[in-house]
Amino acid sequence: MLTVVWLAALGEVRLEVFVSLFTVEYFACSALFRPRRRFFDVVGGALFLTFCVIVALKVWEILF
């Protein structure tokens, strides 16, 4: 993935940045290529849940 290469080249080490960009990249590719799903999208659900937890922790950090 080019995301890893670009973030490593920029010297990024925070895990939440990687997870956030992977989530955006995953859903963008899913929207562009629209693969057929027979079951619930487990990977997408896990990425979205992780993204929501990261956002909630950042909001909590800012507010308190």
Backbone as CSV, one residue per row, in Angstrom:
resi,resn,N_x,N_y,N_z,CA_x,CA_y,CA_z,C_x,C_y,C_z
1,MET,0.830,-1.181,0.000,0.000,0.000,0.000,0.875,1.244,0.000
2,LEU,0.479,2.171,-0.773,1.225,3.420,-0.835,1.058,4.262,0.417
3,THR,-0.007,4.026,1.152,-0.235,4.789,2.375,0.907,4.584,3.362
4,VAL,1.339,3.351,3.518,2.423,3.047,4.448,3.717,3.715,3.994
5,VAL,3.985,3.652,2.705,5.211,4.243,2.174,5.224,5.752,2.387
6,TRP,4.111,6.416,2.068,4.043,7.872,2.228,4.145,8.285,3.694
7,LEU,3.442,7.590,4.561,3.496,7.953,5.979,4.876,7.678,6.576
8,ALA,5.507,6.598,6.161,6.858,6.312,6.642,7.848,7.346,6.126
9,ALA,7.673,7.766,4.880,8.558,8.788,4.317,8.396,10.123,5.038
10,LEU,7.195,10.392,5.524,6.943,11.628,6.262,7.358,11.525,7.728
11,GLY,7.737,10.324,8.169,8.183,10.132,9.543,7.059,9.986,10.549
12,GLU,5.895,9.610,10.082,4.731,9.465,10.968,4.850,8.173,11.766
13,VAL,4.605,8.236,13.064,4.695,7.046,13.910,3.431,6.786,14.719
14,ARG,2.455,7.690,14.664,1.232,7.515,15.456,0.311,6.494,14.799
15,LEU,-0.105,5.514,15.591,-0.957,4.439,15.094,-2.309,4.952,14.634
16,GLU,-2.861,5.957,15.331,-4.187,6.450,14.965,-4.205,7.092,13.576
17,VAL,-3.098,7.647,13.143,-3.033,8.229,11.803,-3.087,7.122,10.760
18,PHE,-2.336,6.050,10.999,-2.351,4.915,10.072,-3.749,4.302,9.984
19,VAL,-4.372,4.045,11.124,-5.702,3.420,11.140,-6.726,4.325,10.468
20,SER,-6.660,5.614,10.734,-7.618,6.547,10.134,-7.482,6.578,8.617
21,LEU,-6.259,6.659,8.136,-6.065,6.694,6.680,-6.396,5.360,6.021
22,PHE,-6.095,4.243,6.697,-6.485,2.937,6.154,-7.999,2.822,6.049
23,THR,-8.712,3.352,7.041,-10.175,3.315,7.027,-10.726,4.121,5.856
24,VAL,-10.212,5.323,5.689,-10.654,6.166,4.566,-10.327,5.498,3.237
25,GLU,-9.126,4.950,3.122,-8.711,4.283,1.887,-9.583,3.047,1.603
26,TYR,-9.887,2.266,2.631,-10.703,1.068,2.456,-12.105,1.413,1.945
27,PHE,-12.736,2.405,2.585,-14.090,2.758,2.177,-14.110,3.471,0.820
28,ALA,-13.074,4.208,0.493,-12.998,4.837,-0.826,-12.862,3.771,-1.916
29,CYS,-12.012,2.794,-1.690,-11.866,1.702,-2.664,-13.145,0.876,-2.761
30,SER,-13.807,0.651,-1.634,-15.072,-0.085,-1.658,-16.133,0.667,-2.446
31,ALA,-16.147,1.981,-2.311,-17.133,2.781,-3.047,-16.812,2.813,-4.538
32,LEU,-15.539,2.842,-4.889,-15.165,2.896,-6.300,-15.365,1.569,-7.013
33,PHE,-14.970,0.484,-6.385,-14.994,-0.819,-7.051,-16.235,-1.633,-6.755
34,ARG,-16.975,-1.293,-5.711,-18.230,-1.924,-5.323,-18.228,-3.460,-5.444
35,PRO,-17.436,-4.122,-4.607,-17.448,-5.601,-4.665,-18.755,-6.147,-4.112
36,ARG,-19.172,-7.282,-4.625,-20.389,-7.914,-4.118,-20.110,-8.558,-2.781
37,ARG,-21.009,-8.374,-1.867,-20.856,-8.931,-0.520,-21.968,-9.948,-0.289
38,ARG,-21.573,-11.112,0.154,-22.566,-12.113,0.516,-22.871,-12.058,2.007
39,PHE,-21.904,-11.580,2.766,-22.044,-11.482,4.211,-21.737,-10.051,4.640
40,PHE,-21.916,-9.803,5.924,-21.585,-8.507,6.500,-20.096,-8.225,6.295
41,ASP,-19.760,-6.996,5.982,-18.374,-6.588,5.752,-17.658,-6.473,7.100
42,VAL,-17.016,-7.557,7.518,-16.374,-7.615,8.823,-15.192,-6.654,8.898
43,VAL,-14.384,-6.601,7.860,-13.224,-5.716,7.845,-13.669,-4.252,7.920
44,GLY,-14.655,-3.900,7.123,-15.170,-2.537,7.147,-15.765,-2.177,8.493
45,GLY,-16.500,-3.100,9.090,-17.079,-2.862,10.404,-16.023,-2.677,11.479
46,ALA,-14.991,-3.509,11.432,-13.909,-3.395,12.422,-13.135,-2.094,12.241
47,LEU,-12.856,-1.727,11.009,-12.158,-0.464,10.757,-12.991,0.725,11.201
48,PHE,-14.277,0.696,10.904,-15.145,1.802,11.293,-15.264,1.907,12.807
49,LEU,-15.399,0.776,13.488,-15.477,0.775,14.945,-14.185,1.310,15.559
50,THR,-13.048,0.887,15.039,-11.761,1.376,15.527,-11.612,2.868,15.283
51,PHE,-12.038,3.316,14.108,-11.997,4.742,13.789,-12.860,5.545,14.753
52,CYS,-14.056,5.046,15.058,-14.953,5.736,16.001,-14.347,5.804,17.398
53,VAL,-13.687,4.748,17.833,-13.040,4.749,19.143,-11.908,5.764,19.176
54,ILE,-11.110,5.831,18.115,-10.015,6.797,18.053,-10.558,8.221,18.088
55,VAL,-11.607,8.495,17.331,-12.195,9.836,17.323,-12.763,10.176,18.704
56,ALA,-13.434,9.230,19.331,-13.994,9.473,20.660,-12.886,9.761,21.675
57,LEU,-11.793,9.026,21.612,-10.672,9.272,22.534,-10.045,10.645,22.290
58,LYS,-9.918,11.047,21.038,-9.354,12.375,20.730,-10.290,13.492,21.207
59,VAL,-11.584,13.314,21.029,-12.553,14.316,21.497,-12.497,14.386,23.020
60,TRP,-12.428,13.244,23.674,-12.331,13.204,25.139,-11.061,13.931,25.598
61,GLU,-9.958,13.688,24.890,-8.682,14.332,25.220,-8.770,15.854,25.078
62,ILE,-9.468,16.321,24.068,-9.608,17.751,23.844,-10.527,18.391,24.877
63,LEU,-11.629,17.725,25.190,-12.603,18.286,26.112,-12.146,18.260,27.566
64,PHE,-11.418,17.237,27.939,-11.039,17.098,29.350,-9.563,17.076,29.419
